Amino acid sequence: MILQALVTYYEDLLKTGKTAKPGWGKAKISFGLNLSNDGKVMGLLPLKVSRNAGNKTVDAARLLEVPQPVKRASGIKANFLCDNSTYLMGVDEKGKPERSLQCFEECKNLHHRILGSVQTPASRAVLRYFELWNRKNLEEYSFLADHKEELMSGGNILFYVNGKSVLEDDGIRQAWQKYYDHSENGSVGICSVTGKETALVNLHPTIKGVVGAQAMGTSLVSFNAPAFCSYGKEQGANASIGEYAAFAYGTALNELLEDREHRRQIGDATVVYWVEGGEKIYQDITCAALFGTEDEGITDQDLSAIFSKLSKGEKIWIDEQILQVDRHFYVLGLAPNAARLAVRFFYMDSFGNMLKNIAAHYDRLKIVRPHNEIFENLPIWRLLSETVNKNTKDKSPSPQMAADMLQAVLTGREYPASLLNNTMLRIRAEKEVTYGRAAIIKAYYLKNKNKDCSKEKGVLEMELNENCTDVPYTLGRMFAVLEHIQQEANRGINATIKDKYFNAAASTPSHIFPVLINLAQKHLRKLNEGQKIYFDKQIGELAVIIGERYPVRMNLPEQGAFQLGYYCQTQKRYQKKEEK
C-alpha cells in the first residue's frame, strides 16, 4: 500500500512537470569540469551554493537533475556524465590506483556505448576527453591542483563544454533516454505494485533525508542477509517489484524528504505527508494543523475557519480554490535502522476525515489559557515536550509514544497510555501543572473514558467549574486556595506548599490536608480582615463539598481530577488579576 501510494504520487507530480521522468534523478553536484570542443580541460566551475545552516552560512553542493545515478552495493558501476573523481578522472584518496583506473575505464566505456553514434559537438568533446585525459593532469593543471582535495573527497562532477552543461544538448539527452529505456534488465515477472509484467528490480533505490539514517542514504526495501531471503532467492528477487515502480516510489519519497517546508520530526520518525493530486496547499494546511507553523501562511484563525466550515459541510476556499476534502491523504513516518528504514506508521484516509480528527483533538485540548501562552491550538511537538525533562541534554520524547500520539490524533483513536503516564511523571517531578499538561489530562480522559475522571462529574471543563461536587477536583481547588493564602501572607516567597506537599496532597489527601489547613490558619492571621473573610468563605464552601473525611488514597484518574481542579482554580485567580 505504501509503495502504491508513492507511485501514484510520483505520477501526479510527473503530470504537472514537478519531477523527473524515468531515467532521470537528482544528484548533488560540487563542480563542473569545463571542456573545449576538442576535449581538453579548460577549467573547473564551482557549482556550490551558499545556504544558511543555523547561525552560519555554508557552501553546499547544488542539486541538479542528471541521468539516473546507479546504486553501488559492490563492484564497479559508472554513472553517465555525472560522477565522482574516481570514475571521471581515475583518481581518489583511497590509495588504490589500480581500482581507480578500472573505474575510469568503466566510465569511459559507458560513455562510448551511449554517445558513440551521437555527432553533436558536446558529445564528441566528452568522448575526446576520455581519450586525452591522464591522471597526472590533476597535478599539472594548476586550476585543478588548487581544488585537488575537494575533487578527490567524493563530490560529484558534471561535464561542461565551453561553459555550458552537456545536459542542455538534446542529442546527448536523447541518447541517454534510449539507452535507459533499452538497457539490459534482470528477470521478468509480475510487479506487485503495478500488477504488470515487467523487468524486476534487483537493488531498490537509495532514500535520503531521514534524520539519523546514513548520510549517503539507505533503502526502504532490501534483503542484505540470508535470514531475510526465501526459497533461495537473492536481494530484490524476494520482492517482485518492477524497475519502473522502484524508480517511481524512490523518486517520490526523495522528493518528499527534500521538501524541508513540510518534512517534520516526531520523536525519531521523519514524517512526510501528501495528497492525491500532489497540490501543495493540502500539505500547507496539514503542516499548520499538526505542527503549528505559520510559515506557509496558515494561521490559527485560518484553521479555526477551516474546521468550522468542515463541521458544517460548507465549501472551503483557500487561495481561490476549493479544497476537495474527499481526496486521499497519506502520512508516512520513517525511522532510521541499522541497514534499512523502519516504517513507524502509515496513515491513509480522506483529507476531510483527517482534518475532522485533528479538529476533534484540538477541541478536547481546550482549557483555560494563560495570558502569555502563544498557542491557541497546541501542536503535537508542544504536547510531547510536556513529557520530557527540560534540564536534560536529550529532550526527545519516547519514539514509540510520539508515533502512537500522532496516529491517535490522525485516526481519532484513544491516546496512548504512555502520554498520560509521562505527563504525570513530569508533574510529580516538577510539581507543576502547566497549560500543556492540564490540556493533556483533560483530552486524555475525554477520549480514554474513566468513571473517576469524567465529563459527567464536571471535571473535564474548559474553565473552572465552581458547581462541580467531585471530591478530588475540589481538593485540587482547595490546594490552590491554600497556596494563594500562603503567597498573600508571605509576599515574595520563593517556595510554597506546592513544592513540598503537592504530590502527597494529590495521592494521600487524608495525611496532608489537615496539616495544610492548620498551616493556612497561621497564614490567615497575617492578613487583613477583608482578606480573612474572603479566604474563610472560599475554604468553607469547598470544605462543605469535600465533607468531614478526606480520601485516604486517590488513584491516577482521581489525581488527574485533582490537578485539573488546581490548575483551573489557579488560572481563575490570575484572570481576576488581569481584569483588575
N, C-alpha and C positions, 0 to 999 in steps of 0.2 A: 504493500500500500504506500509506503514512504517513497520508494523509487518511482512508482507510477505517478504519484503526485508531483514529484520533482521533474519527471519527464514532461508532463503536461505543462508545468510552469515554464520549462525551457521552450516549449513550442509556442507558448503565449508570448514570451519575450522575443522569439525569432520572428513572429508575425509583425511585430512592431519595430523590428530592427534594433532592439536593445541588447542583443547578444550575438556572438559569432555563430556562423553556420558550421555544420560538421566539417572537421578538418582544420579548424582554427581554434586557437585558445589564447590565453593571456599569459604573459611572462614579464618578469621584472628585468629591465634592460639597464645596464650601467654605462655602456659605451657603444659608439658607432664606429666601425672600422671603415674609414673612408678610402675608397679605391679610385684609381684613374681608369680610363677606358681600356687600358692595356693590362689591368690587373695589379698594378703596383700600389703599394700602400702609401697614401699621401698624408694621412694624419689620423688622429684619434678624436672623435667627437664626444665630449662628456654629455651624457643624457640624464644624469641625476637631477632631481628637482628638490628644492628646499621645502621642508614640511615642519610644522610645529609639533614638537614632542614634549608635552608638559610645559616647562618654563624655558625651554631652549629650542633652537632651530637646528635641524639636522638635514643632511643630504641623503635622499633615499632614491633607490632605483626607480625608473619610470616604468609604469605598467602599460604595455603595448600589446596589440593583437598581432600574433605571429602564427606561422604554421604550427599545428598541434604538437606540443612537445611530447616526446616519448617518456614512458615511465621506466626508470632504470632500477631494476632489482639487483641484477648482477650482469656480468658480461659487458660488452661494448655495443652501445647503441647511440647513433648520432642523430642530432636534430637538423632540420633544414633551415639554412640562413641565419639562425639564431642559436648560439650555444656558448659554452664557456671556453676559456683559452686552451684547455686540454684538447678539445676537438677542432677548434678553428685555427689554432696556432701550433699545436703539438707540444705545448709547454705548460707546466704547472709546478706547484711547490710540494708535490707528494714524493719526490725523489725516485720516481720510476720512469725514466726516459723511454725505455722500450715500450711500455704500455701507452705512454703519451703519444708516441709515434704511431702505434697501432690505431689509436683513437682518431688521430689526424687523417690517416689513410682511409678509415671507415667513413669519415665525414666527407673526404674528397670523392670517394666512390659514390656515395649517396647523391651528391650534387651533380656528378656526371650522369648518373642514371635519370635524374629528374630533368636536368637542363640540357642534356646532350643534343636535343633537336630544336632547342629554342634559340632563335637568332637575333635576339634583342641585344643592344649594347651592354645593358646591365648584366644580362645572363653571361655573355662572353667575358665580361670583366671578372665575374665571380669565378668562372672556370679557369681563367688565366691566372687568377690569384693562387689557386691551389697548385698550379704548375710552377709558379715562381717563388712561392713562399719557402723560406728557410728559417728554422728555429733560431738561428744565430741573428736574424734580422731584429729580433726583440732587443738585443744589446746594441746593435749598430745604429738603429733609428733612435735618435735622442727623444723624440716625441712619444715613443713607446717606452723607452727605458725609464723616463720620468714617472710613468704610471705602472711600472712593472709589478709592484706588489699588489696593487688593486686588480690588475688584469689577471694575475695568477691566483687570486684568492677565491675564485669561483663565480664571480659575477658574470652575467650573460653579455654577449657581444652580438651586435647586429650589423650586417653588411650595409654599407652605403656606397654609392657610386657618384662621384662629383658632387658630394654633399646632399644627395637625395637618396632616401631609403629605397632599397631594392623592392620592398613590398608595394611600392607605387607602380611597379612595372606590371602591366596586365598580362604580358606573356609569361612572366615568372609565376604569377598568381594562378593562371590557368594550368600551367604545367604541374604545380603542386596539387591543385584540386583533382586533376586527372590521376595523378599518382596515388593520392589518398583514396580516391573512390575505387581504384582498381588494384590496390595493394593486396598482397597475399594475406589471406586470413587464416584463422585457425579452424577448428571444427565447426560444422554447421549443425544447428539444432533449433528447437522452438524456444524463442526468448520468453522467459517467464513474466516479463514486464509488458511487452507489446503483443505477445501471442503470435508473432510472425516467425516464419522460418528464416533464419539469418545466420551470419557468422557470429560465433560466440566469443566473448572477450575472455582473455586468459588472466590478465592483470587489470584490476579495476583502477579508476583514476585516483590521483592524489588529491586529497581535500586539505586546504589550507585555511587558517584563520580561527580555528578552535583554540581558545585560551587554555594553555597548559599542555597542549599537544606538541609534537615535534615541529620545530620551525620550518623544516623542509616539507612538512605535510605528512599525512598518513591516510590510510584507507578506511572507508566505511564498510567495505566488503573485502575480506581477504581470508586466505587459507594458507597460513605460513607454517603449519606444523601438522604432522600426521594425525594428531588427535582430532583435528577439525575436518578431516577428509573422510569420505565414504566410498566404499566399493572400489578402492584402489585408484580413485581419481585424484588428480593433482590441481592445485590452485583453482582457477576460475571454472574448471570443469565440474566442480561441486555445486555451482550455482549457474544454471543456464540463463545467462543474461547476454543479450546481443551487444555488439560493439556500438551500435547507434544509441541504445538505451543507456549504456555505461557512459558514453560521451555526454549525452543529454543530462543525465542526473548529476554527473560530476560538474559540468559547466554551470548548471542552475544552482547547485549548492555552493559552489565557489563564488558565484555572483552574489548570493545572499550573504555569505560570510564577509565579503569585501565591503558591503554596504554598512559603514560604521554608524550611519544615522539611525539605522533600525536594528542592528545587531546589539543584543544586550546580554548581560551576565547575571545569572541567578544561581547562587551557590557556585558549584564547579561546572555548571552547564552553560554553554554558549547557546543562546536562544535566537532562532530566526523564525520569521513568520511571513506568509504571503497569501494572496487571494487569487482565486481563479480569474484569469484575465491579466493579472500582473500589474494593475494600476497602483501607483504609489500612495494615493490618498488613503486607501484602506490600511496600509502599513502605518501611515502617519497617525491615524485615529487610534489604532491598536497600541502604538508606542506611547501615546499620551495617556490612554486609558489604563494601561498596565504599569507603566514605569514613570508616569507623572512628569514627563518632559514637555516643555513648550517650544522646543527647538523647531518643530515642524509647524508652529503657528496654531496649534490646537490647545486652547486654554481650558481651565476648569469650567468656565461658563459655557464654552462650546460643548464640552462633554455633557454637561447637565442638560443642555438643549437637545442634544442628540438622544440622550437617554429618555427624556420626556416625550419626544416625538415618536421614538420607538415603542414606548409603552402604550401610546395612543393609536399606533398603527398609521401615523401620518408619514408623508414623504419627507425624506431628509436631504436637504440641499447643502452641498459643500463644494465651494469653488465652481459654482454654476453648473454642477452636475448632481444628479440624483443618485444616492447610494443604493445599490442593489443588494438588499440585505439577505437575499436568498443565495448569494454567491457562496461557493465552497471556500472555507478559510482553513488554513493549516498553521500549526505551531509545532516546531521541532526543537528539542533540546539535546545537544550533543556534549558529551563529557570526554576528556582525554583518558586513554587507556594505554597499556604498555605497547601493544602492537597495532591497535586499530581504535577507531572511535566507538564509544559506547552511546547508545541511544537512551538518554534519561527519560524522555517522554515524547509522545507524538499525539497531537490533538487534531481532530478534524471535525468540523461542524459548519453550519452556515454562519456567515458573518453576523447576521441578526441575532441568532441564538447565543453566539459568543458574547456579543455586546449586552444582551439581556442578563446573562450570568454575571458579567462584570458589574452591571448596574445594581443587581441584587446584592452582590458582595459589598459594594460601597454603601448601600442602604443599611445593611446590617452593621457596618462600622460606625455609622453616625452617632456621635456622642458630643456632649458639650465641649467646645473647642477653646483652649486658652487664647487670649488676645494676641499673643506673639507667635502663634502657630501659622505657618505659611500655607500648609496643605489643607485644602478643603476635602479632597479625596486622597486618602493615604495610599501611595503606590506600594507595590509589593516589596520593593527593596527596603522601604522605610519600615514596614511591618517586620520584616526579617531582622532588621538591625536592632529591634527591640529585644531580641532573643540572645544577643551576644554581649560579652563584656567589653565595654568601650576602652578599657585600660590595657587590654592585651594587644600584642603585635598583630596577631591574626584575628581580624574582625569579621571573618567569613562565617556565615551561618552554616548549619549542618547541610551538606549537599542533598541528602535524601529528603530532609524536611523542606528545603527550598523547592525541590522538584514536586513534592506532594502538594505543597501550598499552591503553586502555580496551577497545577492540574485541578485542584479543588475550586479555584477561582474561575477557571475556564469552563469547567464542566458543571458547576453547581453542586458537586458532591460535598460531603462533610469535610470539614477541615481536619488535617492530621492531628492526632493527639499530641505529637511532639511539639506542635506550635504552642499549645496551651502549657505543656509541661515546662518548656524552655522559658516561656514568658514568666511563669510562676517562680522559676528558679532565679531569674533576674530580679523580680520584685523582692524575694526573700533576701537576696544578697545585697541589694542596694537600698532596700526599704523605701522604694519609690514607685508610685503608681503613675506613670506618665500618660500623656494623651494617647499615644500609640498602644500602650499595654492595656489601658482601660477599653479602648476600641476593640482590641483582640479578644478580651474576655467577653465583652458584650456580643460580638459577632459569633464567637465560638459557640456560646450557649444558645444563641438564636438558631444556629444551624444544627449543632450537635445537641439535641434537646436533652435536658436533665431536670427532673422534678425539683431538685434543691436549688436550682438557679434558673428560673424560668420567666417567660413573658407573663404567665398567669399570675405570678407572685408580685409582679410590678417592679422587678429589679433590673430589667433589661430595657430601660427607657433612655431616651436621648439626653434628657436633663434630670435633675434631681426630682425624685418622686416623693413628695412630702406626705402623700397619703398611703405609702407602702407600709404594710404591717409585718413584713418579713423580718424576723429577728436578726439574722446575720447582716442583712443590708442596713438595718437600724443601728446595729453595733458599729458598723463602719462609719455611719453618720456620727454616732456618739464619740468615736475616737477622734474624728475631725474636729468636733466641738471642743473636746478636752485639750487637743493640741492648740486650738485657737486661743483658749483661755490662757494656757501657759505662755504663748507668744505675746499676748496683750499684757500679762503680768510681768514679763521679763523682756522688754524691748531690746532687740539686737542680739538675742540669744542665738548661738551657733548650732546647738543641738537641741532637739525636742524629744518628747516621749516617743516619737516615731522611730528615732534612731535606736532606742533601747527596747521598746515594748511592742513594736508593730507586728512582728511575726507571731509572737506569743499571743497577742490580743486576737489575731485572726484565727489561730488554731486552738487555743485553750482559754477562751474568754473568762471562764469562772475563776481562774487563778489570777488573772491580771486586772480585770476591770475593777474589783474592789480596791486594789492598790491605786489605780488611776483616779478613781472617784475621790479617795481620801487626799490624793495629791492635788486634785483640782480645787478642793476646799481651801487648801493653803494658798493656792494661786488667787482664788477669788477674793481673799482678804486684802490683796494688794490693789484691787480695782476700785474705781469709784462706784457710787451707789447705782447709777444708771446702768453701768456695765454689769454689776452683780445681778440686778433684776433681769436684764436681757438674757444672760447666760443661765441663770437659775431656771428661767422659763423654758429655754431650749432643753436643758438636761431633764427637767421634769416631764416634758412632753415625750421625749424619747424614752425615758425610763418606764412610762406607762405602757408603751408598745412592747418593750423588752420583757417586762414582768419582773417578778421578785427573784427569779433564779436565772443565772446566766448559763448558757450551754457549757457542758463540761468540755466537749471537743467538737470541732467543726471539720467536715470533710472538704475535699478540694472544691466542689461546686459551691458550697457554703462560704468558703474562703473567697471565692470569686465574687459572690454577692457582697461580702464584707468590703472587698477592695473597690467595687463599683460604688457602694454607699459612701465610702471615704472619699473617693475621687470626686463624685458629684457634689457632695457637701462642701468640699474644699473649693471647687470651682464656683459654687454659688456665692461663697464669701468674696472671692476675687471679683466676680461680676458686680457685686454690690459696691465694692471699692471703686470700680471703673465708672459706675453710674454716678457716684458722688463727684 
